[in-house]
Amino acid sequence: MTTTTASHHLSPAFPGRAPWGTANKLRAWQQGAMERYVQEQPRDFLAVATPGAGKTTFALTLASWLLHHHVVQQVTVVAPTEHLKKQWAEAAARIGIKLDPDYSAGPLSKEYHGVAVTYAGVGVRPMLHRNRCEQRKTLVILDEIHHAGDSKSWGEACQEAFDPATRRLALTGTPFRSDTNPIPFVQYEEGNDGIRRSSADYTYGYGNALADGVVRPVIFLSYSGNMRWRTKAGDEIAARLGEPMTKDAIGQAWRTALAPTGEWIPNVLAAADKRLTEVRKGIPDAGGLVIATDQDSARAYAKILKKVTGESATVVLSDEKAASKKIDQFSADESRWMVAVRMVSEGVDVPRLAVGVYATTISTPLFFAQAVGRFVRSRRRGETASVFVPTIPMLLDFANEMEVERDHVLDKPKKGSDEENPFSEEDKLLADAERLEDEETEDQLPFEALESDAVFDRVLYDGAEFGMQAHPGSEEEQDYLGIPGLLEPDQVQLLLQKRQSRQIAHSRQKPAEEADLLEKPAEARPVVTHKQLLSLRKQLNTMVSAYTHQSGKPHGVIHNELRRVCGGPPSAEATAHQIQTRIAKVQEWATRMK
């Protein structure tokens, strides 16, 4: 049987908020996933689809098909949060499936087709849900299934509760976790390297969704700046975001940037609001979201936004009873900004969000992907998303890997032997030092931010980096903040290249004394960690050693020659770009001698 019958009895309005040309029918990936499911009729099915692609629409269409064909008699949806279970119930009601989002125990009213619950709720009463599955044929939809691995108890509770289920549909936009807790009902397959990875039955990644026009292209605008903070011992430390630092120092500089008492966050929020104004020329109801680390910061950011915009921001705190209502209200109106702590990072559907500020120190790829996922949902062709981030190496790596599809790795990779890695001992020492610094900072050194300023650093798009550094409020910064909000993906790339070329040409015309910022394009200013810089130096020394044997010249002579030809200080003080230039030069010399 084909899936064309799957939606015969669905509401004409379903799926809601579909993009151009897809009203009253499924998107190609949803149709493809349906066809695979109907053909194979599996008990367990894992669908991985990028945030904003329409996982809810697919799942409810499948639920409708299974109910219509009497494969199942009831539906249980398990969601990560209270707000999301209500959102599921509302979406299901639009196609005639009634789910009770307030169910707690006992028999379910006959007017309902099932229930919507949270992972935490299942964790408290797994046997209640097991009994329901045993009494009637049940489809269990596990939304953002990776949350079932958040704690061992949640995973075990889900396993116990839904083991008797007739069908289980697992959904996620981010199937990877940073730990090795197995995710229930997910199949793991061992690769050639002996490592087990999660295996999806259907995958629809960001790259495919972008090509199909289902999601927006994301422009990341990165801001650097000078930071100064004080340790418990009274030591004052200064550093610049983006410069090579230990993991500990990066964390402290990052926290200094996000402190509402400094200049970094007000400047970045003002820049983000300018960007929002530009975007609203093409998307009149476009909204912005600031993701904060904690409630105090969220409230402080809202006050700054009120000064910048003259308009109150919606503040959403997860422990407030009115949180869901505030999100719904913001989604429906045309106000400018919402500030939230964590709870808006995943699954919450506010399609008009187009500009974001990543103002949190949470640094996992999972959270970053979920956060960016709030801005990519496309409503009409040409919409773009803009996310402002601090110049932190880890975040820029995440931004550059937007299209990388990850699986959950169940086993830790096997370490190479010391013979294969001659620097392994040094790496261990560095890791130990960073771990000790982290422990000291957390237990003994209360953090105090003293000063911060902001500098526009670069734009990241589609794995490439553009722009030269510029002061907030400058024409150069405005060049990038003023990019139109309605552009095709290939137009974004072309426009960024033109803006950078214009910036470089303008820079060359200025007298040297006016060049108060480092005037190099972003691609010539790689952002690296202290460890990465150490690795580059090792690579250079290895190349010089090899060339010593080839040329007969001493190490010191080769290093001096590299400095003379490439410029810059000794390698111990050289930047990543300077070291990379020297590596390329010594490789060129070695090739000529062969």
C-alpha positions in Angstrom: 0.0 0.0 0.0 1.4 3.4 -0.9 1.5 6.4 1.4 -0.9 8.5 -0.7 -3.8 7.1 1.5 -1.9 8.2 4.6 -3.2 11.7 4.5 -6.6 11.3 2.8 -8.5 12.0 6.1 -6.2 14.8 7.3 -7.3 18.3 7.8 -6.7 20.6 4.7 -4.7 22.9 7.0 -2.2 20.1 7.8 0.8 20.5 7.9 0.6 23.9 9.5 3.1 26.5 8.5 4.4 24.5 5.6 6.7 26.4 3.2 5.8 27.4 -0.4 4.2 24.8 -2.5 3.8 22.1 0.2 0.4 23.0 1.7 -1.9 19.9 1.8 1.0 17.6 1.0 4.1 16.2 2.6 7.6 17.4 1.9 9.7 15.1 -0.2 11.7 13.8 2.8 8.5 13.2 4.8 7.0 11.3 1.9 10.2 9.3 1.5 10.3 8.4 5.2 6.6 7.4 5.1 7.1 5.2 2.1 10.1 3.4 3.7 8.1 2.9 6.9 5.0 1.6 5.2 7.1 -0.7 3.0 9.2 -2.2 5.9 6.7 -2.0 8.8 9.4 -2.0 11.4 8.7 -2.2 15.1 11.4 0.5 15.8 12.2 3.4 13.4 14.7 6.2 14.0 14.2 9.3 11.9 16.9 11.9 12.1 15.9 15.2 10.5 17.5 18.6 11.0 15.7 21.1 13.3 13.0 22.9 11.4 12.5 20.2 8.8 9.1 19.0 10.0 9.6 16.0 12.3 6.3 16.6 14.0 4.4 16.6 10.7 6.0 13.3 9.7 5.4 11.6 13.0 1.7 12.7 13.2 1.1 11.7 9.6 2.5 8.2 10.5 0.5 8.1 13.7 -2.7 8.9 11.7 -1.8 6.1 9.2 -1.2 3.5 11.9 -4.5 4.4 13.7 -6.4 4.5 10.4 -5.2 1.0 9.5 -5.7 -0.4 13.0 -2.1 -1.2 13.4 -2.2 0.6 16.7 -5.1 1.7 19.0 -3.5 4.5 20.9 -0.6 6.9 20.8 1.9 8.0 23.5 4.2 11.0 22.8 7.2 11.4 25.0 8.7 15.0 24.9 11.7 16.6 26.7 9.7 19.5 28.3 6.2 20.4 29.6 5.9 23.1 26.9 6.7 20.6 24.2 4.2 18.0 25.2 1.5 20.7 25.0 2.8 21.8 21.6 2.5 18.1 20.5 -1.1 17.9 21.7 -2.0 21.1 19.8 -0.3 19.9 16.6 -2.1 16.5 16.9 -5.5 18.1 17.5 -5.1 20.0 14.2 -5.3 16.6 12.3 -7.9 15.0 14.5 -5.7 13.1 16.9 -6.6 14.0 20.5 -3.7 13.7 23.0 -4.1 14.5 26.7 -1.1 16.6 27.7 -2.2 16.7 31.4 -2.5 12.9 31.9 -1.0 11.7 35.2 -2.6 8.3 36.1 -5.7 6.1 35.8 -7.9 5.3 32.8 -7.9 7.8 29.9 -11.1 9.5 28.8 -12.5 7.8 25.7 -12.4 11.1 23.8 -8.6 10.9 23.6 -6.5 8.8 21.2 -3.5 8.9 23.6 -1.3 11.0 25.9 1.6 13.4 25.7 4.1 13.1 28.6 7.7 14.0 29.5 10.8 11.9 29.9 10.9 13.0 33.5 7.2 11.8 34.0 8.0 8.4 32.5 11.1 8.2 34.8 8.8 8.7 37.9 6.1 6.1 36.8 7.4 3.7 34.2 5.0 0.9 35.2 2.0 3.1 34.6 3.0 3.5 31.0 4.0 -0.2 30.6 0.6 -1.2 31.7 -1.0 1.1 29.2 1.1 -0.4 26.4 0.2 -3.9 27.5 -3.5 -3.2 27.6 -3.8 -1.7 24.1 -1.7 -1.7 20.9 0.4 1.4 21.3 2.5 3.7 19.1 5.2 5.4 21.2 6.7 8.6 19.6 9.9 9.4 21.4 10.6 13.1 20.5 14.3 14.1 20.7 15.1 10.5 21.7 18.7 11.4 22.8 17.1 12.8 26.0 16.3 9.2 27.1 20.1 8.9 27.6 20.3 12.1 29.8 20.4 9.9 32.9 20.7 6.1 33.3 17.4 6.1 35.3 15.5 7.8 32.4 16.9 5.4 29.9 16.0 2.4 32.1 12.5 3.8 32.7 11.9 4.3 29.0 13.1 0.7 28.3 10.8 -0.7 31.0 7.8 1.5 30.1 7.8 1.0 26.3 9.3 -2.5 25.9 5.8 -3.9 25.2 4.8 -1.2 22.7 3.5 -2.4 19.3 5.5 0.3 17.4 8.1 2.8 18.5 9.1 5.9 16.5 12.2 7.7 17.6 12.8 11.3 16.4 15.8 13.6 16.7 17.5 16.5 15.0 20.7 15.8 16.9 21.4 12.0 17.4 24.7 12.5 19.0 25.6 12.9 22.7 28.9 13.7 24.3 28.7 10.7 26.7 28.4 7.0 26.0 25.0 6.4 27.7 23.1 4.1 25.2 19.9 5.6 23.9 16.9 3.2 24.3 15.4 1.6 21.2 18.3 2.9 19.0 20.2 0.4 16.9 24.0 0.6 17.1 26.3 -0.8 14.4 30.0 -1.5 14.7 32.2 0.2 12.1 35.5 -1.0 10.7 37.3 0.8 13.6 35.5 -1.4 16.1 33.4 1.6 17.4 29.6 1.3 17.6 27.6 4.2 16.3 23.9 4.9 16.2 22.2 3.8 12.9 19.2 5.8 11.6 16.5 4.4 9.4 16.0 7.7 7.7 18.2 10.8 7.7 17.5 14.3 6.4 20.4 16.5 7.2 20.8 20.3 7.2 22.7 20.3 3.9 19.8 18.5 2.1 17.2 20.7 3.8 19.1 23.8 2.8 19.3 22.6 -0.8 15.5 21.9 -0.8 14.7 25.3 0.7 13.2 23.8 3.8 15.5 25.6 6.2 17.2 29.0 6.2 20.9 29.5 5.5 22.6 30.6 8.7 25.1 33.5 8.9 27.3 33.6 12.0 28.6 37.0 13.1 31.5 36.6 15.5 32.7 39.3 18.0 36.1 39.4 19.6 37.4 42.0 22.1 39.7 42.6 25.1 38.7 41.0 28.4 40.0 41.7 31.9 39.1 39.7 35.1 40.3 39.1 38.7 41.1 35.9 40.4 40.5 35.1 44.1 44.3 35.7 44.7 43.8 39.2 43.5 45.6 38.6 40.2 44.3 40.6 37.3 44.3 38.7 33.9 43.8 40.3 30.5 43.3 38.4 27.2 41.7 38.9 23.8 38.9 36.6 22.6 40.2 34.4 19.8 43.9 34.4 20.9 45.4 31.1 21.8 44.7 30.4 25.5 44.4 27.4 27.8 41.0 25.9 28.2 40.7 27.5 31.6 41.6 31.0 30.3 39.1 30.7 27.4 36.3 29.9 29.9 37.2 32.9 32.0 37.5 35.3 29.1 34.2 34.0 27.7 32.4 34.6 31.0 33.9 38.1 31.1 32.5 38.8 27.7 29.0 37.7 28.7 29.0 39.8 32.0 26.3 42.4 31.7 28.5 45.0 33.5 31.0 45.1 30.7 30.9 46.6 27.2 31.0 43.4 25.1 27.4 42.3 25.6 25.7 45.7 25.2 27.7 46.3 21.9 26.8 42.9 20.6 23.1 43.2 21.6 23.0 46.6 19.8 24.6 45.1 16.7 22.1 42.2 16.8 19.2 44.7 17.0 20.6 46.6 14.0 20.7 43.3 12.1 17.1 42.6 13.2 16.0 45.9 11.8 17.6 45.1 8.5 16.1 41.6 8.4 12.6 43.0 9.2 12.7 45.0 5.9 12.2 41.7 4.2 10.6 39.7 7.0 8.3 42.3 8.8 7.5 40.1 11.8 11.1 38.7 12.3 12.0 38.3 16.0 15.3 37.9 17.9 16.2 35.5 20.7 19.1 35.9 23.3 20.0 32.5 24.9 21.4 33.3 28.4 23.4 31.2 30.8 21.3 32.0 33.9 18.2 33.9 35.1 20.1 36.9 36.5 21.9 37.4 33.2 18.7 37.0 31.3 17.0 39.8 33.3 20.1 42.0 32.9 20.2 41.4 29.1 16.5 42.3 28.9 17.2 45.7 30.6 20.0 46.4 28.1 17.7 45.6 25.2 15.1 47.9 26.6 17.7 50.7 26.5 18.7 49.8 23.0 15.3 49.4 21.4 12.9 51.3 23.7 10.8 48.2 23.8 10.5 45.6 26.6 11.8 42.2 25.8 10.0 39.0 26.7 11.9 37.2 29.4 11.3 33.4 29.6 12.5 31.6 32.7 12.0 27.8 32.9 10.7 27.7 36.5 7.9 30.2 35.8 4.4 28.8 35.4 3.7 31.3 32.6 6.8 30.3 30.5 4.8 28.4 27.9 2.2 31.2 27.6 4.9 33.8 27.1 6.5 31.7 24.3 3.1 31.3 22.6 2.4 35.0 22.9 5.8 36.0 21.5 5.3 33.5 18.7 2.0 35.1 17.7 2.9 38.8 18.1 5.4 41.0 16.3 7.6 42.2 19.2 11.4 42.3 18.7 13.2 40.3 21.4 12.9 37.4 23.6 15.5 36.4 26.3 15.5 32.9 27.6 17.5 30.4 29.6 17.9 27.0 28.0 14.2 26.1 27.7 13.9 27.7 24.2 16.9 25.8 22.9 15.1 22.7 21.7 11.9 21.9 19.9 10.1 25.1 20.7 8.4 26.3 17.5 8.7 30.1 17.0 9.1 30.3 13.2 9.5 34.0 13.1 12.9 33.9 15.0 15.5 35.0 12.6 18.3 36.6 14.7 20.0 35.0 17.7 22.6 35.9 20.2 24.5 32.9 21.7 25.1 34.5 25.2 25.7 31.3 27.1 28.8 29.4 28.2 27.3 26.0 27.4 29.8 24.5 25.0 28.5 21.1 23.8 27.9 20.5 20.1 24.5 19.1 21.0 23.3 22.3 22.8 24.8 24.5 20.1 23.0 22.6 17.3 19.8 22.7 19.2 20.1 26.5 19.8 20.9 27.3 16.2 18.0 25.0 15.3 15.6 27.7 16.7 16.4 30.0 13.8 16.5 27.8 10.7 12.8 27.1 10.3 11.9 28.6 6.9 8.5 30.0 6.1 9.1 31.4 2.6 11.9 31.2 0.1 15.0 33.4 0.6 14.7 34.0 4.4 18.1 34.0 6.2 19.1 33.5 9.8 21.8 35.4 11.7 23.4 34.2 14.9 25.9 36.3 16.9 28.6 34.4 18.8 31.7 35.3 20.8 35.0 34.4 19.1 35.6 31.2 21.0 37.4 28.4 19.0 35.0 25.7 20.0 31.9 27.7 18.9 33.5 28.7 15.6 34.3 25.0 14.9 30.6 24.2 15.6 29.5 27.0 13.3 31.8 25.8 10.5 30.4 22.2 10.8 26.7 23.0 10.5 26.3 20.5 7.7 28.2 17.7 9.3 25.9 14.8 10.2 26.9 13.1 13.5 25.9 9.8 15.0 25.9 8.8 18.7 29.2 7.1 19.4 28.8 4.4 22.0 32.5 3.5 22.4 35.4 5.8 23.0 38.0 5.7 20.2 41.0 3.6 20.9 44.1 5.7 21.6 47.1 5.3 19.3 50.3 3.9 20.8 53.0 6.2 22.0 55.2 5.0 19.1 52.6 6.3 16.7 52.3 9.7 18.5 55.7 10.9 19.7 54.1 13.9 21.4 51.5 11.8 23.4 53.4 12.5 26.7 53.3 16.2 26.1 49.6 16.0 25.2 48.9 14.2 28.5 50.8 16.8 30.5 48.8 19.6 28.8 45.5 17.8 29.4 46.4 17.3 33.1 47.4 20.9 33.5 44.1 22.1 31.9 42.1 19.7 34.1 43.8 21.0 37.3 43.2 24.6 36.2 39.5 23.8 35.7 39.2 22.2 39.1 41.0 25.1 40.8 38.8 27.7 39.1 35.6 25.9 40.0 36.5 25.2 43.6 38.7 28.0 44.8 38.7 31.0 42.4 35.4 33.0 42.4 35.2 34.8 39.1 35.0 38.6 38.9 34.7 40.3 35.5 36.4 43.7 35.4 36.3 45.1 31.9 35.3 44.0 28.4 35.0 45.6 25.0 33.7 44.3 21.6 35.2 44.2 18.2 33.5 42.8 15.1 35.7 39.9 14.1 34.3 37.8 11.2 31.3 36.3 9.4 31.1 32.5 9.0 28.9 31.0 6.4 28.9 27.6 4.7 32.3 26.6 6.2 34.0 29.8 4.9 35.1 32.9 6.9 34.8 36.6 5.7 35.6 40.1 7.0 38.2 42.2 8.7 38.0 43.4 12.2 36.1 46.6 12.9 34.8 48.7 15.7 31.2 48.6 16.7 29.2 51.3 15.0 31.8 51.6 12.1 30.9 51.5 8.4 32.8 48.3 8.1 30.6 46.6 10.7 27.5 48.0 9.1 28.5 46.5 5.8 27.9 43.0 7.3 25.0 43.9 9.6 23.2 45.4 6.6 23.1 42.2 4.5 19.6 41.8 3.2 17.4 39.4 5.2 16.0 37.8 2.0 18.7 36.1 0.0 19.2 32.7 -1.7 22.1 30.6 -0.2 24.4 31.2 -3.2 23.6 35.0 -3.1 24.8 35.1 0.6 28.2 33.6 -0.4 28.6 36.0 -3.3 27.6 39.1 -1.3 30.0 38.2 1.6 32.8 37.9 -0.9 32.0 41.3 -2.3 31.8 42.9 1.1 35.2 41.5 2.1 36.8 42.7 -1.2 35.4 46.2 -0.6 36.7 46.2 3.0 40.2 45.1 1.9 40.3 47.8 -0.8 39.1 50.5 1.6 41.8 49.4 4.1 44.6 49.7 1.6 43.6 53.3 0.8 43.9 54.3 4.5 47.1 55.8 5.9 49.0 53.3 8.1 48.5 55.4 11.2 44.7 55.0 10.9 45.0 51.2 11.0 44.1 50.7 14.7 42.9 47.2 14.3 44.5 44.1 12.9 43.7 44.5 9.2 43.8 41.0 7.8 40.8 39.0 6.3 39.3 36.4 8.6 40.8 33.5 6.6 44.3 34.8 7.4 43.4 35.0 11.2 42.5 31.5 12.2 41.1 31.2 15.7 43.0 28.4 17.5 43.3 27.1 21.0 46.5 26.9 23.0 46.6 23.1 22.2 46.1 23.6 18.5 48.9 26.2 18.4 51.1 23.7 20.2 50.2 21.1 17.6 51.1 23.6 14.7 54.5 24.2 16.3 55.1 20.5 16.6 54.3 20.1 12.9 56.7 22.9 12.0 59.5 21.4 14.0 58.8 18.0 12.5 59.0 19.5 9.0 62.2 21.4 9.8 63.8 18.2 11.2 62.9 16.3 8.0 64.3 19.1 5.9 67.5 19.2 8.0 68.3 15.6 7.0 67.4 16.4 3.4 69.4 19.6 3.1 72.2 19.1 5.6 71.5 22.5 7.1 71.2 22.9 11.0 67.7 23.5 12.5 68.5 27.1 13.6 69.6 28.1 10.1 66.4 26.8 8.6 64.2 28.5 11.2 66.1 31.8 10.6 65.7 31.4 6.9 61.9 30.8 7.3 61.6 34.0 9.4 63.5 36.0 6.8 61.4 34.8 3.9 58.0 34.6 5.7 58.4 37.4 8.2 57.3 37.4 11.8 58.8 36.6 15.3 60.4 33.4 16.4 58.1 30.3 16.2 57.5 30.4 20.0 55.8 33.8 19.6 54.4 33.4 16.0 50.6 33.3 15.3 48.9 30.2 13.9 48.8 31.9 10.4 52.6 32.7 10.5 53.4 29.1 11.5 51.1 27.7 8.8 52.9 29.9 6.2 56.3 28.6 7.4 55.0 25.0 7.2 53.9 25.6 3.6 57.3 27.2 2.7 59.4 24.4 4.1 57.2 21.9 2.3 57.8 23.9 -0.9 61.6 23.7 -0.3 61.5 20.0 0.4 59.5 19.3 -2.8 62.0 21.3 -4.9 64.9 19.2 -3.6 63.3 15.9 -4.6 
